[in-house]
């Protein structure tokens, strides 16, 4: 079995059809490049939705993972291990928070932030029992659990999965007035993305986040920043919220926290919030395990050593300007920050992604009309220059 078609046929026979991937079967990756089972080479412009900021199979992370995998992989949280403290110390030191709670997937970390915010509301804000409310934004994407899809505004994410968890208020994104109006005496948190990635790479107006921060502080509401996709260098700073010089009460991280090797996520906050948790309140068998901890620490070290946020800012600014120069009747807008860029089309983006694949570039549509370009942050200007004429050729063809 050596063809893409054969592997895809086998997968579709045995797998739930809950995804619609591009018709390519990848077998190997190195840096920004991947190869399919037939030997074709592609430039990865998706980075597993920003989980691969450090590139595919980064040798520093791989070495650390292999060494730890031979030593100790899992203890559960019933016992201490010698790596979790080191990992969390590095994570807190780099980000400037005093406490971290490790989990596995991004959705788990979002659920953790919701639980922590609610309990904080009951214990510290003295909200009436079971009345806590969290404000979220229209067009959000925070994960796929039943709680999270319950406050999605995307009909497909909700259809067939109710009943849903109460306690969430949906407001328009990028509206300071909507946030002000939505806050009640029972509001414990405002959960947001500093850039809506799955929503189409939607960048809010300058000043929006800082204004929201002032409102939250005045109303004693926790600002909960989901940086799972935008964080750890992707947008040109360690966190996208830093563009407005704000320090959210809770930050959610995942994806690139593992460099693409293993599910690692966490929430970050200070003692005044995290100290509401007591043994038995929350947990995870795999969260903070020694293998994940070593991988997470190595992934952070690569971000720091290779100055990936600065690299994303420099190359992303240049690349976005070059994309804006493409003259095409189907391009509506180019937007983004750092190396998280969306090209908004006037037609559905899927056929253009399929054509990009044929030219050796793997990108994926989001929100139907947007082609997202988010390569590993280790990409070079030369590699982006290789991609640009191919992207231009595909996007100039208005016939698709």
C-alpha positions as CSV (number, residue, x, y, z in Angstrom):
1,X,0.0,0.0,0.0
2,X,2.1,2.9,-1.3
3,X,-0.5,5.4,-2.6
4,X,-2.4,8.3,-1.1
5,X,-5.6,6.8,-2.4
6,X,-5.0,3.4,-0.7
7,X,-4.3,4.9,2.7
8,X,-7.3,7.3,2.4
9,X,-9.6,4.4,1.5
10,X,-8.5,2.4,4.5
11,X,-8.9,5.4,6.8
12,X,-12.3,6.1,5.5
13,X,-13.4,2.5,6.0
14,X,-12.5,2.4,9.7
15,X,-12.6,6.0,10.9
16,X,-15.5,8.3,11.8
17,X,-15.9,10.9,9.1
18,X,-15.7,13.9,11.4
19,X,-13.0,15.6,9.3
20,X,-12.6,16.6,5.6
21,X,-8.8,16.6,5.2
22,X,-7.0,17.4,2.0
23,X,-6.3,14.2,0.0
24,X,-2.7,13.8,1.0
25,X,-1.2,11.2,3.4
26,X,1.9,12.4,5.2
27,X,4.6,10.1,6.3
28,X,7.6,12.3,7.3
29,X,8.3,15.8,8.4
30,X,11.4,18.0,9.0
31,X,11.3,21.7,9.9
32,X,8.8,23.3,7.5
33,X,8.7,20.5,5.0
34,X,6.6,17.2,4.9
35,X,6.5,14.3,2.5
36,X,3.6,12.1,1.5
37,X,3.6,8.3,1.0
38,X,4.4,8.7,-2.7
39,X,7.5,10.8,-2.0
40,X,6.1,14.2,-2.9
41,X,7.4,17.2,-0.9
42,X,5.2,20.0,0.5
43,X,5.7,23.2,2.5
44,X,3.5,23.0,5.6
45,X,1.6,26.3,5.9
46,X,-0.7,25.1,8.6
47,X,1.6,23.9,11.4
48,X,-1.1,21.6,12.8
49,X,-3.1,24.7,13.7
50,X,-0.1,26.3,15.3
51,X,1.0,23.2,17.3
52,X,4.2,23.1,15.3
53,X,5.6,26.6,15.9
54,X,9.0,24.9,16.4
55,X,8.7,23.0,13.1
56,X,8.3,19.2,12.5
57,X,10.4,16.9,14.7
58,X,12.6,19.6,16.2
59,X,15.9,17.7,17.1
60,X,16.2,19.4,20.5
61,X,12.7,18.4,21.6
62,X,13.0,14.9,20.0
63,X,16.2,14.2,21.9
64,X,14.7,15.3,25.2
65,X,11.5,13.2,24.5
66,X,13.4,10.1,23.6
67,X,15.7,10.3,26.7
68,X,12.7,10.7,29.0
69,X,10.6,8.1,27.2
70,X,13.3,5.5,28.2
71,X,13.4,6.7,31.8
72,X,9.8,7.4,33.1
73,X,6.7,8.3,31.2
74,X,3.8,8.4,33.6
75,X,3.2,8.4,37.4
76,X,-0.3,9.9,37.5
77,X,-0.8,12.7,40.0
78,X,-1.0,10.1,42.8
79,X,2.7,10.6,43.1
80,X,5.2,13.4,42.5
81,X,7.6,13.2,39.6
82,X,11.0,15.0,39.1
83,X,10.1,16.8,35.9
84,X,6.7,18.6,36.5
85,X,8.1,21.2,38.9
86,X,10.9,22.1,36.5
87,X,8.5,22.4,33.6
88,X,6.1,24.6,35.5
89,X,8.9,26.8,36.8
90,X,10.1,27.4,33.3
91,X,6.5,28.1,32.1
92,X,5.8,30.6,34.9
93,X,9.1,32.3,34.6
94,X,8.7,32.8,30.9
95,X,5.2,34.1,31.1
96,X,5.3,36.1,34.3
97,X,2.6,34.2,36.2
98,X,3.0,32.6,39.7
99,X,1.0,29.4,39.1
100,X,0.3,26.9,36.3
101,X,-2.0,24.0,36.1
102,X,-1.0,21.4,33.5
103,X,-3.5,19.5,31.4
104,X,-3.3,17.7,28.0
105,X,-5.5,19.0,25.2
106,X,-6.4,22.7,24.6
107,X,-10.1,21.9,25.3
108,X,-9.2,20.4,28.7
109,X,-7.4,23.6,29.5
110,X,-10.4,25.7,28.5
111,X,-12.6,23.5,30.7
112,X,-10.1,24.0,33.5
113,X,-10.2,27.8,33.2
114,X,-14.0,27.7,33.3
115,X,-14.0,25.6,36.5
116,X,-11.4,27.8,38.1
117,X,-13.3,31.0,37.2
118,X,-16.6,29.7,38.5
119,X,-15.1,28.6,41.8
120,X,-13.3,31.9,42.2
121,X,-16.6,33.6,41.6
122,X,-18.3,31.7,44.4
123,X,-15.4,31.9,46.9
124,X,-14.0,35.3,46.3
125,X,-16.8,37.3,44.6
126,X,-19.5,35.7,46.7
127,X,-21.8,35.0,43.8
128,X,-24.9,33.0,44.7
129,X,-24.6,29.2,44.4
130,X,-24.8,27.9,40.8
131,X,-25.5,31.3,39.3
132,X,-22.0,32.1,37.9
133,X,-22.0,33.5,34.3
134,X,-19.1,33.7,31.8
135,X,-19.3,36.0,28.8
136,X,-18.0,34.7,25.4
137,X,-17.8,36.1,21.9
138,X,-19.7,35.3,18.8
139,X,-17.6,33.4,16.2
140,X,-15.5,31.9,19.0
141,X,-13.6,28.6,18.8
142,X,-12.5,27.2,22.2
143,X,-12.7,23.4,21.6
144,X,-15.1,20.6,21.0
145,X,-16.4,19.4,24.4
146,X,-20.1,19.6,25.1
147,X,-19.7,22.5,27.4
148,X,-17.6,24.4,24.9
149,X,-19.8,23.8,21.8
150,X,-22.8,24.8,23.9
151,X,-21.6,28.4,23.8
152,X,-20.5,28.3,20.2
153,X,-22.3,30.4,17.7
154,X,-21.6,28.0,14.9
155,X,-24.7,25.9,14.2
156,X,-22.9,22.8,13.0
157,X,-20.8,22.6,16.2
158,X,-24.1,22.5,18.3
159,X,-26.4,20.5,16.1
160,X,-27.3,17.1,17.7
161,X,-25.2,17.6,20.8
162,X,-27.6,19.3,23.3
163,X,-28.7,19.8,26.0
164,X,-26.0,22.3,26.8
165,X,-24.4,23.7,29.9
166,X,-26.1,27.0,31.1
167,X,-24.2,30.0,32.4
168,X,-22.7,31.5,29.2
169,X,-23.6,34.8,27.5
170,X,-22.6,35.3,23.8
171,X,-21.8,38.9,22.7
172,X,-20.4,40.3,19.4
173,X,-16.6,40.2,19.1
174,X,-14.8,43.5,18.9
175,X,-17.5,45.4,20.7
176,X,-16.5,47.2,23.9
177,X,-20.1,48.3,24.5
178,X,-21.5,44.8,24.2
179,X,-19.1,43.6,27.0
180,X,-20.1,46.5,29.2
181,X,-23.8,45.8,28.7
182,X,-23.5,42.1,29.2
183,X,-21.8,42.1,32.7
184,X,-24.2,41.4,35.6
185,X,-23.6,40.8,39.3
186,X,-23.2,37.1,38.5
187,X,-20.5,37.5,35.8
188,X,-17.2,35.8,36.8
189,X,-15.3,35.9,33.6
190,X,-14.8,37.1,30.0
191,X,-13.4,34.3,27.8
192,X,-12.0,35.5,24.5
193,X,-9.4,34.9,21.8
194,X,-7.1,37.9,21.1
195,X,-7.3,36.9,17.4
196,X,-10.1,34.6,16.3
197,X,-8.1,31.9,14.4
198,X,-10.8,29.4,13.4
199,X,-13.2,32.2,13.0
200,X,-11.3,33.4,10.0
201,X,-8.2,35.1,11.4
202,X,-10.2,38.0,12.7
203,X,-8.1,40.7,14.3
204,X,-9.9,43.1,16.6
205,X,-9.5,46.9,16.5
206,X,-6.6,48.5,18.2
207,X,-7.6,49.3,21.8
208,X,-10.3,46.7,22.0
209,X,-8.5,44.3,24.4
210,X,-7.1,47.1,26.6
211,X,-10.6,48.6,26.9
212,X,-12.0,45.2,27.8
213,X,-9.3,44.8,30.4
214,X,-10.3,48.1,32.1
215,X,-13.9,47.1,32.1
216,X,-13.1,43.6,33.6
217,X,-11.0,45.2,36.3
218,X,-13.6,47.8,37.2
219,X,-16.3,45.2,37.4
220,X,-14.2,42.5,39.2
221,X,-14.5,40.1,36.3
222,X,-11.7,37.7,35.3
223,X,-10.2,38.3,31.9
224,X,-9.6,34.8,30.4
225,X,-7.3,34.8,27.4
226,X,-7.4,31.8,25.1
227,X,-3.9,31.8,23.6
228,X,-3.9,28.1,22.5
229,X,-3.5,29.0,18.8
230,X,-2.2,32.6,19.0
231,X,0.3,32.1,21.9
232,X,3.9,31.1,22.2
233,X,5.3,33.3,19.4
234,X,2.7,32.7,16.6
235,X,1.6,36.4,16.3
236,X,5.0,38.0,16.8
237,X,4.9,38.2,20.6
238,X,4.9,35.5,23.2
239,X,1.2,36.2,23.6
240,X,-1.0,38.1,21.2
241,X,-2.5,40.1,24.1
242,X,0.9,41.7,24.6
243,X,0.2,43.9,21.6
244,X,-2.0,45.9,23.9
245,X,0.2,45.6,27.0
246,X,-2.5,43.8,29.0
247,X,-2.0,41.0,31.5
248,X,-5.1,38.8,31.6
249,X,-6.1,37.2,34.9
250,X,-6.0,33.7,33.3
251,X,-4.1,32.6,30.2
252,X,-4.8,29.3,28.4
253,X,-1.9,27.7,26.5
254,X,-1.6,24.5,24.5
255,X,-0.6,23.4,21.0
256,X,3.0,24.7,20.6
257,X,3.6,24.1,24.3
258,X,4.5,20.6,23.1
259,X,6.2,21.5,19.8
260,X,3.9,19.0,18.2
261,X,5.2,15.9,20.0
262,X,2.5,15.2,22.6
263,X,-0.6,16.9,24.0
264,X,0.4,19.4,26.6
265,X,-1.7,22.4,27.8
266,X,-2.0,24.5,30.9
267,X,-3.7,27.5,32.4
268,X,-1.7,30.3,33.9
269,X,-2.8,32.7,36.7
270,X,-1.6,34.1,40.0
271,X,-2.0,32.7,43.6
272,X,-5.1,34.8,44.3
273,X,-7.0,32.8,41.7
274,X,-5.3,29.4,41.7
275,X,-5.4,29.0,45.4
276,X,-9.1,28.4,45.4
277,X,-8.4,24.8,44.2
278,X,-7.9,22.0,46.8
279,X,-7.0,18.3,46.4
280,X,-9.8,16.5,44.6
281,X,-11.3,19.7,43.0
282,X,-9.8,19.0,39.6
283,X,-7.3,16.7,38.0
284,X,-5.9,14.6,35.1
285,X,-4.2,11.2,35.0
286,X,-1.8,12.4,32.3
287,X,-1.6,16.1,33.0
288,X,1.9,17.1,34.2
289,X,3.3,13.6,33.5
290,X,7.1,13.4,33.3
291,X,7.2,12.9,29.5
292,X,4.9,15.8,28.9
293,X,6.8,18.0,31.3
294,X,10.2,17.3,29.6
295,X,8.7,17.9,26.2
296,X,7.0,21.1,27.3
297,X,10.2,22.4,28.9
298,X,12.1,21.6,25.7
299,X,9.5,23.3,23.5
300,X,9.7,26.5,25.6
301,X,13.5,26.4,25.4
302,X,13.4,26.3,21.6
303,X,11.0,29.3,21.5
304,X,13.4,31.2,23.7
305,X,16.7,30.1,22.1
306,X,15.6,30.6,18.6
307,X,13.7,33.8,19.3
308,X,10.6,32.6,17.5
309,X,8.3,35.5,18.4
310,X,10.7,38.0,17.0
311,X,11.2,35.8,13.9
312,X,7.4,35.6,13.4
313,X,7.1,39.4,13.7
314,X,9.8,40.1,11.2
315,X,8.9,37.5,8.6
316,X,5.1,37.7,9.1
317,X,5.1,41.5,8.5
318,X,7.0,41.1,5.3
319,X,5.0,38.1,4.1
320,X,1.7,39.8,4.7
321,X,2.8,42.8,2.8
322,X,3.8,40.6,-0.1
323,X,0.4,38.8,-0.1
324,X,-1.3,42.2,-0.2
325,X,0.5,42.9,-3.5
326,X,-1.2,40.0,-5.3
327,X,-3.6,41.4,-7.8
328,X,-6.6,39.1,-7.9
329,X,-10.3,39.7,-8.4
330,X,-11.2,37.1,-5.8
331,X,-9.1,38.5,-2.9
332,X,-11.2,40.5,-0.6
333,X,-8.7,41.2,2.3
334,X,-5.4,40.0,3.8
335,X,-5.3,40.2,7.6
336,X,-3.4,38.8,10.5
337,X,-0.5,39.3,12.8
338,X,3.0,37.7,12.8
339,X,2.8,34.4,11.0
340,X,-1.0,33.9,11.5
341,X,-2.4,35.3,8.3
342,X,-5.8,34.9,6.6
343,X,-6.5,35.7,2.9
344,X,-10.2,36.3,2.7
345,X,-11.7,35.3,-0.7
346,X,-14.9,36.2,-2.4
347,X,-15.3,32.5,-3.3
348,X,-15.1,29.4,-1.2
349,X,-11.5,28.7,-0.2
350,X,-11.4,24.9,-0.4
351,X,-10.7,24.6,-4.2
352,X,-7.9,27.0,-3.9
353,X,-6.4,25.0,-1.0
354,X,-6.6,21.9,-3.2
355,X,-4.8,23.7,-6.0
356,X,-2.1,24.9,-3.6
357,X,-1.6,21.3,-2.5
358,X,-0.9,20.4,-6.2
359,X,1.8,23.1,-6.2
360,X,3.5,21.8,-3.1
361,X,1.9,24.0,-0.4
362,X,-0.3,22.7,2.3
363,X,-2.8,25.3,3.6
364,X,-6.3,24.8,4.9
365,X,-9.5,26.8,4.6
366,X,-11.2,28.2,7.7
367,X,-14.6,29.7,7.9
368,X,-15.2,28.6,4.3
369,X,-14.0,31.8,2.6
370,X,-10.5,32.2,4.2
371,X,-7.2,30.6,3.3
372,X,-5.0,30.5,6.4
373,X,-1.2,30.7,6.1
374,X,0.5,29.8,9.4
375,X,3.8,28.1,8.7
376,X,6.2,26.9,11.4
377,X,8.0,29.8,12.9
378,X,11.3,28.3,11.9
379,X,10.6,29.1,8.3
380,X,13.1,31.2,6.4
381,X,12.5,34.2,4.1
382,X,13.9,32.1,1.2
383,X,11.2,29.4,1.8
384,X,8.5,32.1,1.9
385,X,9.9,33.5,-1.3
386,X,9.6,30.1,-2.9
387,X,5.9,29.9,-1.8
388,X,4.8,33.4,-2.9
389,X,4.7,33.0,-6.8
390,X,2.9,29.7,-6.4
391,X,0.3,31.2,-4.0
392,X,-0.1,34.2,-6.4
393,X,-0.6,31.9,-9.4
394,X,-3.4,29.9,-7.6
395,X,-5.2,33.0,-6.2
396,X,-5.1,34.9,-9.5
397,X,-7.2,32.1,-11.1
398,X,-10.8,33.3,-10.6
399,X,-12.4,30.4,-12.4
400,X,-12.5,27.9,-9.5
